[in-house]
């Protein structure tokens, strides 16, 4: 099982300079390969990332000797990343989508480079981890803020920069389940995501979002104005850019912290979690709510739920985006023809039932989980939360409900 742990580094000045050089070499290799890819394509020649890597290896010692100052895998992996970008591009074109063509990388934007250990051989690891330190080839040992949480063989390390701090993401091949087992089996829970409150659970719990962007918006605007007034290329402009980057990092960290706490709480305490398949890109078209929706990070919350559900052994059910969870009465099941966004209290016209709008939607989502479980059991599949493991050859039954999307994220079972 491959798991990654991202840790902040504590490099000295020489080590930070080496990291910046590695990012520059990887960026140059990527841009060189992209230019050669386009040129070979115009000339009608065969092109792929393997050919470009061979061509770059043949000329870098004479034309780009400074590339030899960083690990060779930083150059190789940069060209491989370009191949992956084109694979993604052609796959989306084949599916009828309109993806963006791979673009040249810019300095200071997503600076990073990757070091791959390659085939596993005893004593041949390029990246070694010992306690709170990591050994980078051609550099030596660098201190980390904390030790790696997972035990196993280190497969690769990605060095990246965010504002003025350096981070390493270590990919570990571990045979053991790294996380604590789930002790509470709380059954199903419906989670209604929103702007006013980040999440409303069917249990009645309301999780308020940090709203980091909204809280720090005035400071963000002030720093943007200060940056725009600085002369291009000046030292003061670089200082203003760094101050702005630090604030963006702080906003992102506050948001990620809240999302990780919420998603971990959900997967530890419930067997089935039901969320809506929200059309976030469509919701962002609302100019009155787009900034608040972006600040909530609905897609990131769903992504974290999906991978944590596999780790901790629970299931995620995605309700169809057209399912009327907010318009349906959780008491009698009647569906209202119209419900304005300003109506925060749901009032049923049939049974005169009144309830909070978000809580009503969460309860309806929880009922979908019960319906989903009953349908799976009727088809001969495992019940939710069962500790029994199905044979690998047994296919999971496909539910045939119109109000639930055909998606079931099944957990991985660990010994």
Buried (B, 14 or more C-beta within 10 A) or exposed (E): BEBBBEBEBBBEEEBBEBBBBBBBBBBBBBBBBBEBBEEBEEEEEEBEBEBBBEBBBEEBEEEBEEBEEBBBBBBBBBBBBBBEBBEEBEEEEEEEEEEEEBEEBEEEEEBBBBBBBEEEEEEEBBBBBEEEBBBBBBBEEBBBEEBBEBEBEBBBBBBBBBBEBBBBBBBBBBEEBBBEEBEEEBBBBBBBBBBBBBBBBBBEBBBEBBBBBEEBBEBBEEBEEBBEEBEEEEEEBEEBBEBBBBBBBBBBEBBBEBBBEBBBBBBBBBBBBBBBBBEBEEBEEEEEBEBBBBBBBBEBBBEBBBEBBBBBBBBBBBBBEEBEBBBBBBBEEEEBEEBEEEEEEBBBEEEEBEBBBBBBBBBBBBBBBBBBBEBBBEEEBBEBBEEEEEEEEEEEBEBEBEBBBEEBBBBEEBE
